[in-house]
Amino acid sequence: MDKLEAISPIDGRYRRYTEPLADIFSEKGLIKFRVKVEGEYLLFLSEHPQIGIRAFSEEEKNLVRKLYNITTEDAGIVKAIEVKGYKNIRPTNHDVKAVEYFMKDRLKGTSLEDSLEGIHFALTSEDVNNLAYGLMLSDGIGKVILPTAQELYETIEGLAQQHKDVPMLARTHGQPASPTTFGKEFKVFASRLRRQLDQLANYDILVKLNGATGNYDAHYIAYPEVNWIAFTRDFVERFNDGRKIRLRPNFITTQIEPHDTYAELFDNLRRLNTILIGFDQDMWRYISDDWIKQKPVEGEIGSSTMPHKVNPIDFENSEGNLGVANALFGYFALKLPISRLQRDLSDSTVERNFGVALSHSLIGYKSAQKGLSKIAVNEQKVVEELENHPEVISEAIQTVLRREGAEMPYEKLKELTRGRKITKDDFRIFIEGLNVSDQVKGELKHITLTNYTGIARLLVESQ
């Protein structure tokens, strides 16, 4: 199928962004991870001294692991086994059983033919599926999402350091407020992102390998002398080498792992995305106010009718895609921890959309990054706008007067400034008329719009 024929924009218009996730979360990717889980399980059985599957040679282990390199043709065979049949295999109408039959077909005629019934031994489909999805989420987030989000964080942090001394008018409730610096406002978002990224980078996903209703019934009836809890712990651990997001066994489950860690993970991603939506909207407003300039790109068109326009399309694109991702993450977190009795299948079709939500997130991160690559803070405009609002230093004056014990300073500044256009001369006259020492008057006159930024620079540098 041509990208232009795709229904979903993540597989069509934005394929250039989402290709790394397609290798993981496509149907082919899911088949690949299922084969890997089944293969490693077979190998682990063969390594256990109390289980009656013979030890494999290195050559035989390589035969199994070669199956993990699933081609598009291989994936097509698995789907054929599921849907219409293949060779002498009748259609299974069961996707995990199709993987088992595919592996048995590929290993038939090899030295492993005597051990083929070890594939999927004592397992229920969800044992394979939950491990496969755990690995997919670990790879997709650890290898694609986290590095991209980290790069975006570093860009925002860099802008915070670059502009830590650029004073700017703050707005609270949309109204002029005490000055801040552009760098400090970038730092707010960088700091919030850092916290969410740190949580993501130290995350464990719970998985299960305990059979049809979670009690190791089939495992135990076949090999009652095996410590299946230790077996599971050791088996899961073999997948964790080099992983940022690790798998950890959950021993108390029904047929399915309850997915609580999925919900927590998706809520973490949703918080990360929500912070970035706020960032996108603030950037949009700064661009609208001309506080941030966009660098025009040669040949790029902002409007089909207004030649002058350079639109903030990258931040708008980021906001929209992150919103779609969050809608899905929210549904995942609400839906997946609920299953009727010991198992219903309604989670299966939902899990197939993990890659969709992550893809919209990835597009959002890359779009925001692209937008930031084309902007520059308009320092002259920012300072001019601040200078147009001298009333915001009334907070500073009344605070110093409170320190000096002056009578009702807040009320006097309110009477001077509220609802009126104030000039610097108005403040000079007001200060001259105060009943305070010349030293305090000098201190008050020294307060300017550009130096009344507190310890903004220190906050940017030290936090």
Secondary structure by P-SEA (a helix, b strand, c coil): ccccccccccccccccccaaaaacccaaaaaaaaaaaaaaaaaaaaaccccccccccaaaaaaaaaaccccaaaaaaaaaaaccccccccccccaaaaaaaaaaaaacccccccccccccccccaaaaaaaaaaaaaaaaaaccaaaaaaaaaaaaaaaaaacccbbbbbbcccccccbbbaaaaaaaaaaaaaaaaaaaabbbbbbbcccccccaaaaaaaccccaaaaaaaaaaaaacccccbbbbbbccccccccaaaaaaaaaaaaaaaaaaaaaaaaaaaaaaaccbbbbbcccccccccccccccaaaaaaaaaaaaaaaaaaaaaaaccccccccccccaaaaaaaaaaaaaaaaaaaaaaaaaaaccccaaaaaaaaaaaccccaaaaaaaaaaaacccaaaaaaaaacccccccaaaaaaaaaaccccaaaaaaaaaccccccccaaaaaaacc
